[in-house]
Amino acid sequence: MKKLYLDGNRIVIMLGALIGIPVSKFLIDILFPSFIANVACSMHLEFTWYMYLYIFGSIMILYEIINFILMRKLGRISENEILKNRE
């Protein structure tokens, strides 16, 4: 049942996070100064290398928690009903 619905997503989530985190940081570095152009303050916008690991780890932990919750919910449904309703 897990293969039918949830397998294969882990790689997509990992690749999306590995690509998306640095790209998002780059875009925020470009756009954020224009958002606060009229504000007289400064902010430290640099990430250390372990911040990227922390964000990636958080994404993967949340993915596993969500996957666990979905597996519990799928465990309550019979396989016959799943195959019968699948089109």
PDB file of N, CA, C and O in Angstrom:
ATOM      1  N   MET A   1       0.825  -1.189   0.000  1.00  0.00           N
ATOM      2  CA  MET A   1       0.000   0.000   0.000  1.00  0.00           C
ATOM      3  C   MET A   1       0.872   1.256   0.000  1.00  0.00           C
ATOM      4  O   MET A   1       0.532   2.258  -0.630  1.00  0.00           O
ATOM      5  N   LYS A   2       1.987   1.194   0.704  1.00  0.00           N
ATOM      6  CA  LYS A   2       2.875   2.351   0.742  1.00  0.00           C
ATOM      7  C   LYS A   2       3.443   2.639  -0.647  1.00  0.00           C
ATOM      8  O   LYS A   2       3.555   3.799  -1.045  1.00  0.00           O
ATOM      9  N   LYS A   3       3.801   1.592  -1.381  1.00  0.00           N
ATOM     10  CA  LYS A   3       4.342   1.785  -2.723  1.00  0.00           C
ATOM     11  C   LYS A   3       3.328   2.416  -3.656  1.00  0.00           C
ATOM     12  O   LYS A   3       3.696   3.162  -4.563  1.00  0.00           O
ATOM     13  N   LEU A   4       2.075   2.128  -3.444  1.00  0.00           N
ATOM     14  CA  LEU A   4       1.028   2.647  -4.305  1.00  0.00           C
ATOM     15  C   LEU A   4       0.885   4.156  -4.179  1.00  0.00           C
ATOM     16  O   LEU A   4       0.598   4.829  -5.169  1.00  0.00           O
ATOM     17  N   TYR A   5       1.079   4.698  -2.985  1.00  0.00           N
ATOM     18  CA  TYR A   5       0.804   6.111  -2.749  1.00  0.00           C
ATOM     19  C   TYR A   5       2.019   6.955  -2.387  1.00  0.00           C
ATOM     20  O   TYR A   5       2.135   8.086  -2.860  1.00  0.00           O
ATOM     21  N   LEU A   6       2.930   6.438  -1.559  1.00  0.00           N
ATOM     22  CA  LEU A   6       3.927   7.308  -0.943  1.00  0.00           C
ATOM     23  C   LEU A   6       5.360   7.081  -1.385  1.00  0.00           C
ATOM     24  O   LEU A   6       6.196   7.949  -1.133  1.00  0.00           O
ATOM     25  N   ASP A   7       5.693   5.996  -2.015  1.00  0.00           N
ATOM     26  CA  ASP A   7       7.080   5.765  -2.403  1.00  0.00           C
ATOM     27  C   ASP A   7       7.492   6.698  -3.537  1.00  0.00           C
ATOM     28  O   ASP A   7       6.677   7.067  -4.383  1.00  0.00           O
ATOM     29  N   GLY A   8       8.739   7.065  -3.539  1.00  0.00           N
ATOM     30  CA  GLY A   8       9.267   7.923  -4.585  1.00  0.00           C
ATOM     31  C   GLY A   8       9.259   9.399  -4.250  1.00  0.00           C
ATOM     32  O   GLY A   8       9.945  10.182  -4.907  1.00  0.00           O
ATOM     33  N   ASN A   9       8.505   9.794  -3.252  1.00  0.00           N
ATOM     34  CA  ASN A   9       8.433  11.210  -2.897  1.00  0.00           C
ATOM     35  C   ASN A   9       9.665  11.688  -2.138  1.00  0.00           C
ATOM     36  O   ASN A   9      10.007  12.868  -2.209  1.00  0.00           O
ATOM     37  N   ARG A  10      10.330  10.812  -1.424  1.00  0.00           N
ATOM     38  CA  ARG A  10      11.485  11.200  -0.608  1.00  0.00           C
ATOM     39  C   ARG A  10      12.575  11.815  -1.487  1.00  0.00           C
ATOM     40  O   ARG A  10      13.159  12.835  -1.118  1.00  0.00           O
ATOM     41  N   ILE A  11      12.854  11.218  -2.630  1.00  0.00           N
ATOM     42  CA  ILE A  11      13.891  11.728  -3.526  1.00  0.00           C
ATOM     43  C   ILE A  11      13.500  13.090  -4.081  1.00  0.00           C
ATOM     44  O   ILE A  11      14.340  13.983  -4.194  1.00  0.00           O
ATOM     45  N   VAL A  12      12.234  13.249  -4.423  1.00  0.00           N
ATOM     46  CA  VAL A  12      11.755  14.539  -4.931  1.00  0.00           C
ATOM     47  C   VAL A  12      11.876  15.613  -3.859  1.00  0.00           C
ATOM     48  O   VAL A  12      12.293  16.734  -4.151  1.00  0.00           O
ATOM     49  N   ILE A  13      11.519  15.285  -2.631  1.00  0.00           N
ATOM     50  CA  ILE A  13      11.624  16.241  -1.530  1.00  0.00           C
ATOM     51  C   ILE A  13      13.087  16.600  -1.280  1.00  0.00           C
ATOM     52  O   ILE A  13      13.412  17.769  -1.077  1.00  0.00           O
ATOM     53  N   MET A  14      13.961  15.611  -1.296  1.00  0.00           N
ATOM     54  CA  MET A  14      15.380  15.871  -1.075  1.00  0.00           C
ATOM     55  C   MET A  14      15.967  16.761  -2.159  1.00  0.00           C
ATOM     56  O   MET A  14      16.664  17.729  -1.859  1.00  0.00           O
ATOM     57  N   LEU A  15      15.690  16.441  -3.412  1.00  0.00           N
ATOM     58  CA  LEU A  15      16.201  17.260  -4.509  1.00  0.00           C
ATOM     59  C   LEU A  15      15.616  18.666  -4.489  1.00  0.00           C
ATOM     60  O   LEU A  15      16.320  19.645  -4.731  1.00  0.00           O
ATOM     61  N   GLY A  16      14.326  18.755  -4.199  1.00  0.00           N
ATOM     62  CA  GLY A  16      13.688  20.066  -4.108  1.00  0.00           C
ATOM     63  C   GLY A  16      14.291  20.920  -3.013  1.00  0.00           C
ATOM     64  O   GLY A  16      14.487  22.122  -3.192  1.00  0.00           O
ATOM     65  N   ALA A  17      14.587  20.300  -1.875  1.00  0.00           N
ATOM     66  CA  ALA A  17      15.193  21.045  -0.768  1.00  0.00           C
ATOM     67  C   ALA A  17      16.630  21.429  -1.097  1.00  0.00           C
ATOM     68  O   ALA A  17      17.046  22.558  -0.835  1.00  0.00           O
ATOM     69  N   LEU A  18      17.389  20.498  -1.669  1.00  0.00           N
ATOM     70  CA  LEU A  18      18.781  20.788  -2.002  1.00  0.00           C
ATOM     71  C   LEU A  18      18.908  21.906  -3.037  1.00  0.00           C
ATOM     72  O   LEU A  18      19.851  22.696  -2.993  1.00  0.00           O
ATOM     73  N   ILE A  19      17.974  21.964  -3.948  1.00  0.00           N
ATOM     74  CA  ILE A  19      17.986  23.027  -4.959  1.00  0.00           C
ATOM     75  C   ILE A  19      17.293  24.276  -4.435  1.00  0.00           C
ATOM     76  O   ILE A  19      17.778  25.390  -4.636  1.00  0.00           O
ATOM     77  N   GLY A  20      16.170  24.096  -3.769  1.00  0.00           N
ATOM     78  CA  GLY A  20      15.336  25.219  -3.360  1.00  0.00           C
ATOM     79  C   GLY A  20      15.905  26.081  -2.249  1.00  0.00           C
ATOM     80  O   GLY A  20      15.690  27.293  -2.247  1.00  0.00           O
ATOM     81  N   ILE A  21      16.619  25.496  -1.311  1.00  0.00           N
ATOM     82  CA  ILE A  21      17.143  26.275  -0.184  1.00  0.00           C
ATOM     83  C   ILE A  21      18.171  27.305  -0.657  1.00  0.00           C
ATOM     84  O   ILE A  21      18.030  28.483  -0.330  1.00  0.00           O
ATOM     85  N   PRO A  22      19.200  26.909  -1.413  1.00  0.00           N
ATOM     86  CA  PRO A  22      20.153  27.928  -1.873  1.00  0.00           C
ATOM     87  C   PRO A  22      19.543  28.948  -2.839  1.00  0.00           C
ATOM     88  O   PRO A  22      19.882  30.130  -2.794  1.00  0.00           O
ATOM     89  N   VAL A  23      18.647  28.488  -3.705  1.00  0.00           N
ATOM     90  CA  VAL A  23      18.004  29.419  -4.640  1.00  0.00           C
ATOM     91  C   VAL A  23      17.139  30.424  -3.884  1.00  0.00           C
ATOM     92  O   VAL A  23      17.149  31.613  -4.203  1.00  0.00           O
ATOM     93  N   SER A  24      16.400  29.960  -2.898  1.00  0.00           N
ATOM     94  CA  SER A  24      15.573  30.862  -2.086  1.00  0.00           C
ATOM     95  C   SER A  24      16.426  31.871  -1.339  1.00  0.00           C
ATOM     96  O   SER A  24      16.087  33.053  -1.278  1.00  0.00           O
ATOM     97  N   LYS A  25      17.536  31.407  -0.769  1.00  0.00           N
ATOM     98  CA  LYS A  25      18.441  32.307  -0.047  1.00  0.00           C
ATOM     99  C   LYS A  25      19.013  33.360  -0.991  1.00  0.00           C
ATOM    100  O   LYS A  25      19.099  34.534  -0.632  1.00  0.00           O
ATOM    101  N   PHE A  26      19.401  32.952  -2.185  1.00  0.00           N
ATOM    102  CA  PHE A  26      19.934  33.877  -3.176  1.00  0.00           C
ATOM    103  C   PHE A  26      18.896  34.931  -3.555  1.00  0.00           C
ATOM    104  O   PHE A  26      19.214  36.118  -3.629  1.00  0.00           O
ATOM    105  N   LEU A  27      17.660  34.503  -3.794  1.00  0.00           N
ATOM    106  CA  LEU A  27      16.602  35.445  -4.173  1.00  0.00           C
ATOM    107  C   LEU A  27      16.259  36.404  -3.037  1.00  0.00           C
ATOM    108  O   LEU A  27      16.018  37.587  -3.280  1.00  0.00           O
ATOM    109  N   ILE A  28      16.234  35.916  -1.822  1.00  0.00           N
ATOM    110  CA  ILE A  28      15.965  36.782  -0.670  1.00  0.00           C
ATOM    111  C   ILE A  28      17.091  37.796  -0.500  1.00  0.00           C
ATOM    112  O   ILE A  28      16.832  38.957  -0.182  1.00  0.00           O
ATOM    113  N   ASP A  29      18.338  37.372  -0.708  1.00  0.00           N
ATOM    114  CA  ASP A  29      19.465  38.308  -0.619  1.00  0.00           C
ATOM    115  C   ASP A  29      19.337  39.433  -1.641  1.00  0.00           C
ATOM    116  O   ASP A  29      19.743  40.565  -1.378  1.00  0.00           O
ATOM    117  N   ILE A  30      18.779  39.123  -2.792  1.00  0.00           N
ATOM    118  CA  ILE A  30      18.600  40.142  -3.830  1.00  0.00           C
ATOM    119  C   ILE A  30      17.389  41.033  -3.524  1.00  0.00           C
ATOM    120  O   ILE A  30      17.472  42.254  -3.655  1.00  0.00           O
ATOM    121  N   LEU A  31      16.271  40.432  -3.119  1.00  0.00           N
ATOM    122  CA  LEU A  31      15.021  41.175  -2.971  1.00  0.00           C
ATOM    123  C   LEU A  31      14.858  41.890  -1.630  1.00  0.00           C
ATOM    124  O   LEU A  31      14.247  42.957  -1.582  1.00  0.00           O
ATOM    125  N   PHE A  32      15.377  41.339  -0.560  1.00  0.00           N
ATOM    126  CA  PHE A  32      15.116  41.883   0.770  1.00  0.00           C
ATOM    127  C   PHE A  32      15.572  43.325   0.941  1.00  0.00           C
ATOM    128  O   PHE A  32      14.830  44.111   1.530  1.00  0.00           O
ATOM    129  N   PRO A  33      16.749  43.719   0.460  1.00  0.00           N
ATOM    130  CA  PRO A  33      17.135  45.130   0.626  1.00  0.00           C
ATOM    131  C   PRO A  33      16.161  46.118  -0.021  1.00  0.00           C
ATOM    132  O   PRO A  33      15.988  47.228   0.482  1.00  0.00           O
ATOM    133  N   SER A  34      15.536  45.736  -1.108  1.00  0.00           N
ATOM    134  CA  SER A  34      14.563  46.645  -1.719  1.00  0.00           C
ATOM    135  C   SER A  34      13.263  46.710  -0.914  1.00  0.00           C
ATOM    136  O   SER A  34      12.539  47.702  -0.991  1.00  0.00           O
ATOM    137  N   PHE A  35      12.965  45.674  -0.152  1.00  0.00           N
ATOM    138  CA  PHE A  35      11.769  45.688   0.688  1.00  0.00           C
ATOM    139  C   PHE A  35      11.912  46.642   1.867  1.00  0.00           C
ATOM    140  O   PHE A  35      10.929  47.232   2.315  1.00  0.00           O
ATOM    141  N   ILE A  36      13.125  46.795   2.364  1.00  0.00           N
ATOM    142  CA  ILE A  36      13.332  47.642   3.544  1.00  0.00           C
ATOM    143  C   ILE A  36      14.165  48.882   3.213  1.00  0.00           C
ATOM    144  O   ILE A  36      14.916  49.367   4.058  1.00  0.00           O
ATOM    145  N   ALA A  37      14.036  49.389   2.002  1.00  0.00           N
ATOM    146  CA  ALA A  37      14.846  50.534   1.568  1.00  0.00           C
ATOM    147  C   ALA A  37      14.582  51.775   2.421  1.00  0.00           C
ATOM    148  O   ALA A  37      15.491  52.579   2.625  1.00  0.00           O
ATOM    149  N   ASN A  38      13.376  51.944   2.915  1.00  0.00           N
ATOM    150  CA  ASN A  38      13.030  53.131   3.700  1.00  0.00           C
ATOM    151  C   ASN A  38      13.177  52.937   5.205  1.00  0.00           C
ATOM    152  O   ASN A  38      12.821  53.828   5.976  1.00  0.00           O
ATOM    153  N   VAL A  39      13.688  51.803   5.631  1.00  0.00           N
ATOM    154  CA  VAL A  39      13.831  51.504   7.058  1.00  0.00           C
ATOM    155  C   VAL A  39      15.296  51.676   7.448  1.00  0.00           C
ATOM    156  O   VAL A  39      16.193  51.148   6.791  1.00  0.00           O
ATOM    157  N   ALA A  40      15.521  52.412   8.513  1.00  0.00           N
ATOM    158  CA  ALA A  40      16.893  52.659   8.961  1.00  0.00           C
ATOM    159  C   ALA A  40      17.314  51.586   9.966  1.00  0.00           C
ATOM    160  O   ALA A  40      17.325  51.822  11.174  1.00  0.00           O
ATOM    161  N   CYS A  41      17.654  50.426   9.458  1.00  0.00           N
ATOM    162  CA  CYS A  41      18.139  49.340  10.315  1.00  0.00           C
ATOM    163  C   CYS A  41      19.047  48.446   9.482  1.00  0.00           C
ATOM    164  O   CYS A  41      19.088  48.540   8.255  1.00  0.00           O
ATOM    165  N   SER A  42      19.751  47.603  10.158  1.00  0.00           N
ATOM    166  CA  SER A  42      20.591  46.645   9.443  1.00  0.00           C
ATOM    167  C   SER A  42      20.288  45.255   9.980  1.00  0.00           C
ATOM    168  O   SER A  42      19.885  45.080  11.130  1.00  0.00           O
ATOM    169  N   MET A  43      20.491  44.289   9.125  1.00  0.00           N
ATOM    170  CA  MET A  43      20.252  42.908   9.500  1.00  0.00           C
ATOM    171  C   MET A  43      21.369  42.034   8.975  1.00  0.00           C
ATOM    172  O   MET A  43      21.893  42.256   7.883  1.00  0.00           O
ATOM    173  N   HIS A  44      21.717  41.058   9.750  1.00  0.00           N
ATOM    174  CA  HIS A  44      22.723  40.081   9.341  1.00  0.00           C
ATOM    175  C   HIS A  44      22.019  39.021   8.505  1.00  0.00           C
ATOM    176  O   HIS A  44      21.218  38.249   9.033  1.00  0.00           O
ATOM    177  N   LEU A  45      22.306  38.973   7.210  1.00  0.00           N
ATOM    178  CA  LEU A  45      21.591  38.074   6.304  1.00  0.00           C
ATOM    179  C   LEU A  45      22.404  36.859   5.865  1.00  0.00           C
ATOM    180  O   LEU A  45      21.973  36.121   4.979  1.00  0.00           O
ATOM    181  N   GLU A  46      23.549  36.643   6.457  1.00  0.00           N
ATOM    182  CA  GLU A  46      24.388  35.525   6.042  1.00  0.00           C
ATOM    183  C   GLU A  46      23.996  34.248   6.776  1.00  0.00           C
ATOM    184  O   GLU A  46      23.615  34.271   7.946  1.00  0.00           O
ATOM    185  N   PHE A  47      24.101  33.144   6.059  1.00  0.00           N
ATOM    186  CA  PHE A  47      23.892  31.820   6.642  1.00  0.00           C
ATOM    187  C   PHE A  47      25.243  31.140   6.753  1.00  0.00           C
ATOM    188  O   PHE A  47      26.062  31.225   5.837  1.00  0.00           O
ATOM    189  N   THR A  48      25.476  30.483   7.842  1.00  0.00           N
ATOM    190  CA  THR A  48      26.655  29.625   7.941  1.00  0.00           C
ATOM    191  C   THR A  48      26.314  28.285   7.296  1.00  0.00           C
ATOM    192  O   THR A  48      25.148  27.996   7.027  1.00  0.00           O
ATOM    193  N   TRP A  49      27.326  27.481   7.053  1.00  0.00           N
ATOM    194  CA  TRP A  49      27.096  26.223   6.348  1.00  0.00           C
ATOM    195  C   TRP A  49      26.179  25.297   7.130  1.00  0.00           C
ATOM    196  O   TRP A  49      25.421  24.532   6.534  1.00  0.00           O
ATOM    197  N   TYR A  50      26.236  25.354   8.460  1.00  0.00           N
ATOM    198  CA  TYR A  50      25.396  24.445   9.244  1.00  0.00           C
ATOM    199  C   TYR A  50      23.927  24.894   9.276  1.00  0.00           C
ATOM    200  O   TYR A  50      23.045  24.095   9.593  1.00  0.00           O
ATOM    201  N   MET A  51      23.661  26.156   8.952  1.00  0.00           N
ATOM    202  CA  MET A  51      22.263  26.595   8.853  1.00  0.00           C
ATOM    203  C   MET A  51      21.569  25.903   7.677  1.00  0.00           C
ATOM    204  O   MET A  51      20.400  25.529   7.773  1.00  0.00           O
ATOM    205  N   TYR A  52      22.292  25.735   6.574  1.00  0.00           N
ATOM    206  CA  TYR A  52      21.738  25.007   5.435  1.00  0.00           C
ATOM    207  C   TYR A  52      21.436  23.554   5.822  1.00  0.00           C
ATOM    208  O   TYR A  52      20.401  23.008   5.438  1.00  0.00           O
ATOM    209  N   LEU A  53      22.337  22.936   6.578  1.00  0.00           N
ATOM    210  CA  LEU A  53      22.104  21.561   7.042  1.00  0.00           C
ATOM    211  C   LEU A  53      20.915  21.499   7.997  1.00  0.00           C
ATOM    212  O   LEU A  53      20.121  20.561   7.942  1.00  0.00           O
ATOM    213  N   TYR A  54      20.793  22.488   8.867  1.00  0.00           N
ATOM    214  CA  TYR A  54      19.675  22.544   9.810  1.00  0.00           C
ATOM    215  C   TYR A  54      18.344  22.666   9.064  1.00  0.00           C
ATOM    216  O   TYR A  54      17.384  21.968   9.392  1.00  0.00           O
ATOM    217  N   ILE A  55      18.284  23.540   8.073  1.00  0.00           N
ATOM    218  CA  ILE A  55      17.053  23.715   7.300  1.00  0.00           C
ATOM    219  C   ILE A  55      16.724  22.441   6.530  1.00  0.00           C
ATOM    220  O   ILE A  55      15.575  22.000   6.520  1.00  0.00           O
ATOM    221  N   PHE A  56      17.734  21.846   5.883  1.00  0.00           N
ATOM    222  CA  PHE A  56      17.516  20.606   5.146  1.00  0.00           C
ATOM    223  C   PHE A  56      17.056  19.488   6.083  1.00  0.00           C
ATOM    224  O   PHE A  56      16.130  18.745   5.760  1.00  0.00           O
ATOM    225  N   GLY A  57      17.699  19.374   7.230  1.00  0.00           N
ATOM    226  CA  GLY A  57      17.297  18.363   8.209  1.00  0.00           C
ATOM    227  C   GLY A  57      15.877  18.576   8.712  1.00  0.00           C
ATOM    228  O   GLY A  57      15.129  17.616   8.895  1.00  0.00           O
ATOM    229  N   SER A  58      15.509  19.824   8.934  1.00  0.00           N
ATOM    230  CA  SER A  58      14.143  20.130   9.383  1.00  0.00           C
ATOM    231  C   SER A  58      13.118  19.726   8.340  1.00  0.00           C
ATOM    232  O   SER A  58      12.068  19.176   8.671  1.00  0.00           O
ATOM    233  N   ILE A  59      13.423  20.000   7.084  1.00  0.00           N
ATOM    234  CA  ILE A  59      12.511  19.615   5.999  1.00  0.00           C
ATOM    235  C   ILE A  59      12.351  18.103   5.953  1.00  0.00           C
ATOM    236  O   ILE A  59      11.234  17.603   5.813  1.00  0.00           O
ATOM    237  N   MET A  60      13.446  17.374   6.068  1.00  0.00           N
ATOM    238  CA  MET A  60      13.377  15.914   5.993  1.00  0.00           C
ATOM    239  C   MET A  60      12.680  15.317   7.214  1.00  0.00           C
ATOM    240  O   MET A  60      11.944  14.338   7.083  1.00  0.00           O
ATOM    241  N   ILE A  61      12.899  15.886   8.394  1.00  0.00           N
ATOM    242  CA  ILE A  61      12.205  15.403   9.596  1.00  0.00           C
ATOM    243  C   ILE A  61      10.700  15.644   9.478  1.00  0.00           C
ATOM    244  O   ILE A  61       9.898  14.771   9.808  1.00  0.00           O
ATOM    245  N   LEU A  62      10.324  16.825   9.007  1.00  0.00           N
ATOM    246  CA  LEU A  62       8.897  17.108   8.814  1.00  0.00           C
ATOM    247  C   LEU A  62       8.286  16.193   7.761  1.00  0.00           C
ATOM    248  O   LEU A  62       7.141  15.763   7.900  1.00  0.00           O
ATOM    249  N   TYR A  63       9.045  15.894   6.706  1.00  0.00           N
ATOM    250  CA  TYR A  63       8.557  14.963   5.693  1.00  0.00           C
ATOM    251  C   TYR A  63       8.292  13.584   6.308  1.00  0.00           C
ATOM    252  O   TYR A  63       7.267  12.962   6.028  1.00  0.00           O
ATOM    253  N   GLU A  64       9.216  13.115   7.142  1.00  0.00           N
ATOM    254  CA  GLU A  64       9.053  11.801   7.762  1.00  0.00           C
ATOM    255  C   GLU A  64       7.855  11.783   8.727  1.00  0.00           C
ATOM    256  O   GLU A  64       7.133  10.788   8.793  1.00  0.00           O
ATOM    257  N   ILE A  65       7.646  12.862   9.462  1.00  0.00           N
ATOM    258  CA  ILE A  65       6.492  12.939  10.368  1.00  0.00           C
ATOM    259  C   ILE A  65       5.195  12.890   9.569  1.00  0.00           C
ATOM    260  O   ILE A  65       4.268  12.159   9.917  1.00  0.00           O
ATOM    261  N   ILE A  66       5.139  13.673   8.496  1.00  0.00           N
ATOM    262  CA  ILE A  66       3.934  13.687   7.649  1.00  0.00           C
ATOM    263  C   ILE A  66       3.725  12.319   7.005  1.00  0.00           C
ATOM    264  O   ILE A  66       2.595  11.838   6.924  1.00  0.00           O
ATOM    265  N   ASN A  67       4.801  11.694   6.551  1.00  0.00           N
ATOM    266  CA  ASN A  67       4.714  10.367   5.942  1.00  0.00           C
ATOM    267  C   ASN A  67       4.198   9.342   6.951  1.00  0.00           C
ATOM    268  O   ASN A  67       3.391   8.480   6.602  1.00  0.00           O
ATOM    269  N   PHE A  68       4.661   9.433   8.201  1.00  0.00           N
ATOM    270  CA  PHE A  68       4.194   8.526   9.260  1.00  0.00           C
ATOM    271  C   PHE A  68       2.696   8.712   9.506  1.00  0.00           C
ATOM    272  O   PHE A  68       1.963   7.731   9.635  1.00  0.00           O
ATOM    273  N   ILE A  69       2.242   9.951   9.570  1.00  0.00           N
ATOM    274  CA  ILE A  69       0.815  10.229   9.787  1.00  0.00           C
ATOM    275  C   ILE A  69      -0.015   9.688   8.633  1.00  0.00           C
ATOM    276  O   ILE A  69      -1.076   9.102   8.849  1.00  0.00           O
ATOM    277  N   LEU A  70       0.464   9.882   7.405  1.00  0.00           N
ATOM    278  CA  LEU A  70      -0.269   9.378   6.243  1.00  0.00           C
ATOM    279  C   LEU A  70      -0.299   7.853   6.216  1.00  0.00           C
ATOM    280  O   LEU A  70      -1.304   7.258   5.826  1.00  0.00           O
ATOM    281  N   MET A  71       0.791   7.222   6.627  1.00  0.00           N
ATOM    282  CA  MET A  71       0.809   5.756   6.651  1.00  0.00           C
ATOM    283  C   MET A  71      -0.174   5.207   7.678  1.00  0.00           C
ATOM    284  O   MET A  71      -0.816   4.185   7.438  1.00  0.00           O
ATOM    285  N   ARG A  72      -0.295   5.877   8.818  1.00  0.00           N
ATOM    286  CA  ARG A  72      -1.292   5.451   9.806  1.00  0.00           C
ATOM    287  C   ARG A  72      -2.695   5.571   9.230  1.00  0.00           C
ATOM    288  O   ARG A  72      -3.536   4.696   9.436  1.00  0.00           O
ATOM    289  N   LYS A  73      -2.941   6.652   8.512  1.00  0.00           N
ATOM    290  CA  LYS A  73      -4.260   6.853   7.927  1.00  0.00           C
ATOM    291  C   LYS A  73      -4.522   5.829   6.820  1.00  0.00           C
ATOM    292  O   LYS A  73      -5.633   5.312   6.702  1.00  0.00           O
ATOM    293  N   LEU A  74      -3.499   5.538   6.010  1.00  0.00           N
ATOM    294  CA  LEU A  74      -3.664   4.538   4.957  1.00  0.00           C
ATOM    295  C   LEU A  74      -3.817   3.136   5.532  1.00  0.00           C
ATOM    296  O   LEU A  74      -4.458   2.285   4.915  1.00  0.00           O
ATOM    297  N   GLY A  75      -3.246   2.885   6.689  1.00  0.00           N
ATOM    298  CA  GLY A  75      -3.349   1.575   7.319  1.00  0.00           C
ATOM    299  C   GLY A  75      -4.765   1.230   7.727  1.00  0.00           C
ATOM    300  O   GLY A  75      -5.092   0.054   7.890  1.00  0.00           O
ATOM    301  N   ARG A  76      -5.602   2.224   7.893  1.00  0.00           N
ATOM    302  CA  ARG A  76      -6.998   1.994   8.284  1.00  0.00           C
ATOM    303  C   ARG A  76      -7.890   1.633   7.101  1.00  0.00           C
ATOM    304  O   ARG A  76      -9.027   1.201   7.290  1.00  0.00           O
ATOM    305  N   ILE A  77      -7.377   1.809   5.877  1.00  0.00           N
ATOM    306  CA  ILE A  77      -8.165   1.536   4.679  1.00  0.00           C
ATOM    307  C   ILE A  77      -7.756   0.172   4.138  1.00  0.00           C
ATOM    308  O   ILE A  77      -6.567  -0.141   4.068  1.00  0.00           O
ATOM    309  N   SER A  78      -8.728  -0.629   3.760  1.00  0.00           N
ATOM    310  CA  SER A  78      -8.417  -1.963   3.241  1.00  0.00           C
ATOM    311  C   SER A  78      -7.857  -1.857   1.819  1.00  0.00           C
ATOM    312  O   SER A  78      -8.194  -0.945   1.064  1.00  0.00           O
ATOM    313  N   GLU A  79      -6.994  -2.818   1.479  1.00  0.00           N
ATOM    314  CA  GLU A  79      -6.389  -2.817   0.145  1.00  0.00           C
ATOM    315  C   GLU A  79      -7.429  -3.052  -0.942  1.00  0.00           C
ATOM    316  O   GLU A  79      -7.309  -2.514  -2.043  1.00  0.00           O
ATOM    317  N   ASN A  80      -8.425  -3.834  -0.649  1.00  0.00           N
ATOM    318  CA  ASN A  80      -9.496  -4.066  -1.646  1.00  0.00           C
ATOM    319  C   ASN A  80     -10.215  -2.771  -1.972  1.00  0.00           C
ATOM    320  O   ASN A  80     -10.511  -2.511  -3.139  1.00  0.00           O
ATOM    321  N   GLU A  81     -10.498  -1.967  -0.988  1.00  0.00           N
ATOM    322  CA  GLU A  81     -11.185  -0.708  -1.219  1.00  0.00           C
ATOM    323  C   GLU A  81     -10.320   0.258  -2.029  1.00  0.00           C
ATOM    324  O   GLU A  81     -10.828   0.990  -2.879  1.00  0.00           O
ATOM    325  N   ILE A  82      -9.026   0.258  -1.766  1.00  0.00           N
ATOM    326  CA  ILE A  82      -8.119   1.134  -2.507  1.00  0.00           C
ATOM    327  C   ILE A  82      -8.077   0.745  -3.974  1.00  0.00           C
ATOM    328  O   ILE A  82      -8.188   1.595  -4.857  1.00  0.00           O
ATOM    329  N   LEU A  83      -7.915  -0.547  -4.226  1.00  0.00           N
ATOM    330  CA  LEU A  83      -7.841  -1.009  -5.615  1.00  0.00           C
ATOM    331  C   LEU A  83      -9.172  -0.864  -6.327  1.00  0.00           C
ATOM    332  O   LEU A  83      -9.200  -0.626  -7.534  1.00  0.00           O
ATOM    333  N   LYS A  84     -10.277  -1.003  -5.605  1.00  0.00           N
ATOM    334  CA  LYS A  84     -11.592  -0.878  -6.203  1.00  0.00           C
ATOM    335  C   LYS A  84     -11.857   0.570  -6.620  1.00  0.00           C
ATOM    336  O   LYS A  84     -12.441   0.810  -7.676  1.00  0.00           O
ATOM    337  N   ASN A  85     -11.437   1.532  -5.804  1.00  0.00           N
ATOM    338  CA  ASN A  85     -11.715   2.937  -6.081  1.00  0.00           C
ATOM    339  C   ASN A  85     -10.677   3.593  -6.978  1.00  0.00           C
ATOM    340  O   ASN A  85     -10.860   4.733  -7.405  1.00  0.00           O
ATOM    341  N   ARG A  86      -9.606   2.897  -7.264  1.00  0.00           N
ATOM    342  CA  ARG A  86      -8.540   3.471  -8.118  1.00  0.00           C
ATOM    343  C   ARG A  86      -8.959   3.369  -9.571  1.00  0.00           C
ATOM    344  O   ARG A  86      -9.380   2.309 -10.032  1.00  0.00           O
ATOM    345  N   GLU A  87      -8.844   4.458 -10.279  1.00  0.00           N
ATOM    346  CA  GLU A  87      -9.249   4.452 -11.692  1.00  0.00           C
ATOM    347  C   GLU A  87      -8.074   4.613 -12.595  1.00  0.00           C
ATOM    348  O   GLU A  87      -8.231   4.630 -13.815  1.00  0.00           O
TER     349      GLU A  87
END
